[in-house]
Amino acid sequence: MKQYEVVIQIMEKNGGFATLAHLYQNALRVPGCEWKTKTPFASIRRIVQDERFFFKIKPGLWALKAYSDKLPPEMIPTKKETGAQVDFTHSYYQGLIVQVGNLQKYDTFVPPQDKNKRFLASEFLGNLTSVKEIYPFCYPSIVRRAKTIDVIWFNERKMPASIFEVEHSTDMRNSLIKFVELQDFRTDMVIVAQARRKQLLQDALYLSAFQQIKKYVRFLSYEQLSDYHSNLFKLRTIRNDVHISRW
């Protein structure tokens, strides 16, 4: 079996699409194919860019052209996004953040109203998270505000280590207002958005209302998040193959 046929087979079994992380986890285990290269993961990235067979849905998410009419319509990229496509984009990146947090041994939480949103076609955000009810880490008024944040990573002391807001199309100021509530905690505050929106965040942080949190807020582009996500799964695949348990 050829390498590109392995990638096709994995996507077919997954409903016609797959994240790079999913391919990294499964491609090297398919029997009947030898990856005679020192950089098999780079080969996988090259294969999915072959426009004869595949197309890109979002950073880190690829699909088979033969399945383009079988995928949920909100997954298919178009020049003008519909409301359903915006919702899928938002929940997709929430899911990546949750999975990254899980891999790094954080407890992960999404708002109650987001638990039934789909990460991918058959996966719900609520099934990915490890915390179903937010920890009462502070005064009730602050906890009520925090539970609307898109993703929270809690550390082993059940305190918010990192908080994330996915800003695909809305005003970043509402997200920053949420962050202000946690300014007294040692919490990383991250805005996840398209790379071109970074300047919008920087402009907002110059407002006097956000001066207290300015030094804590970070920007993470969709591409950076996707790379972080797939590389963590790549590392786990390597770790499992060489039987190293402490990484």
N, C-alpha and C positions, 0 to 999 in steps of 0.2 A: 504494500500500500504506500502511495506517495504521501509526502508530508501535507500537501494542500488537501488531499482526500481525507486525512485524519481530521483536519480542522472542519471540513464540511460535515463529516460524520458527527462530530461533537455538537456542532450547531444544530444539525437535524434532530438529534436526540433532545436538545434543549428548546425545541420549538422554533428553530430557524434563526436564532441569534445567540450571542454569548458575550460576556465581558472578557477583557483580556485576562483578568484574574481567573475566570473559569477555564479558559483555554490553557493557561499556565499550569493549573492544577491537574488537568486531565490529558493533555495532548501527549505527553511523554509516556503515559501509561497504556496507550492503545497498542495492543499486540499487532505484530505484522508490519511494523514500521520502525526503521532504524534512523535515529537522528544523528547522522555522522557529522556533527559539527560541535565546536566548543561553545557555541552561542545559540542554543536551541530557542531561547526566548526571543532573541532578535529575529530568528527565522519566522517565528509565529507572527511577530509584528509586521514583518515584510509580507507574509502570505495574506493576511487580512486586507492588505492594501491593493491586492490584485483585483482590479475593477471588473474582470471577467466573471467573478464569482461572488464578490462581497461588496457591501457598501457600509459606510459609517453612519450610525444613528446619532451618537454623541461621543465625546471623548471617552475612550475606554469601552465603548459598546458598539459591536459590529453585528451585521446580519447577512444572511444569504440573499442574493438577488432573486433566486428561485422562490423565496418565501415572502417577497415584498407585498403580495396581495393577501397573505395569510396572517400577517402580524396585526396586532391591535392598531387602529388608525392613529392613535395618539403617539405611537412610537415612530411613525414615519416622518422624517424631517421634511418641511415645506418652507417656502420663502416667507410666507406669512403664517405665524403660529395661531392656532385656535386656543380657546381656553383649556380644552382637554390636554393639548400638547404642553402648555405652560404648567399645568398641574403635574403632568408626568415628569417634566424636567425637574421640577422642585422636589418631588418625592424620590426620583432617581438619585439625585445628589445627596439627599438626606440618607438614603440607604447606603451609599458609599461611605459617608461619614460614620454611620453606625457600625458598619463592618470593620472599618479601620480602628475604631475605638475598641471593639470586641477583640480584635487581634492583639491590641496592646494592653489587654487585661483591665480595661476600664469597665465600669458599669454604665450602660447606655440607656438613654431615655429620649422619647419623642412625645410631643403633646398628645393628650387623649384624642383630640379631634383628628390626628394624623395616623392613628394606629391602623385604621382600615384602608389607608392609601397604599397603592401598589408601588413597590420598589421596581420589580420587573413583572412580567406578565402574570406569574402565579405566586409571587412572594409579597406578603404584606409587611409594612414597616413594623407593626406591632409584634410580629413573629421574630423579627431580627433583634429587637432590644432585649436587654437582660433585666431592666427595671420597668415594671408595669405601673407602679405608682411612685410619683416623685418623692424623694427622701425629704423629710421635714428638717432641712439643714439650717433654717433660720426662722425669723418672725413670719407668721402666716401671710402677711401682706406681701412680703418679698417672695415667698415661695409661690404664691398665686401668680405673680408676674413671671417668675422664672419658668413655670410650667408651660408657658406659651412659646418659649424659645425652641427653635427647630430641632436642635439636637444638643443634649448635655452629656458630657463624659464625667462620671463621678469617680473619685479616687477611692482607695481602700478605707478611708475614714468617712466615706459617704458625703464628701464635700465636692462642689462643682470644680473640677480641674480645668475643663475647657468647655466653652459654649460656642455654638455655631448658628449663624443665620444664613440661609440661602437666599440671595437677592437676585432673582432672575429679571424682574421687570419693575418691582415696586421701589418706592422711595426708601433709601437706606436709613433715613432718620428714625423711623419707627423701630428698626432693629437696634440702633444705637441707644435709643431711650430704654429699651429692655436691658442693654448692657450696663447702663448707668446704675441700675438698681443693684448691681453686683460689684460696684466699684471698690467696696471695702474687703473683697475677697481676693486671694491670690489666684485669680482665674484668667486663663488665656481667652481672649475674645476674638472670634474669627468670623469675618464676612467672606462667604463663598459666592463667587459671581463670575461672569464672563470677564476676561482679561481687560477688555476695553472699558469696563466700569470702575476700574481701580481709581481713576482720577476723581470720579464722583464721590467715592468714599473719602479720599484725601481732602476734597473741598468741604465735605460735611464735618470732618474732624477739626477744621479750623474755627467752627462756630464755638462761641464761649460755653454753650451748654454742654459740650463734650470734651472740654479741656481736661477734666479729671480722669478721663479714661483713654485719652489719646495715645498714651505710651503703651497701653495694654492691647490695643486693637490691631489685628493683623489682617491682611488680605490674602486669600487663597483662590487662585483662578480654577476654573473647571478642569483645565488641562493638568495643573499641578496636583489637584486632588486625585484625578484619574491615575496619574503616574504614581503617586504615593500609594494608592489602593492596590494597583497591579503589582508594584514592586514588593509590597509586603507579602502578597500571596506568592510571588516568585520566591522570596526568601523562605517562606514556610515550606514550599515544595522542595527546595534544596535541603532545608533542615531535615525534613522527614526522610528524604532519600538517603542522607548520610547518618540518620539516626542520632542526631544531636538534640537532646531534650531540654537543655538549659537556655537555648536562644529564645 
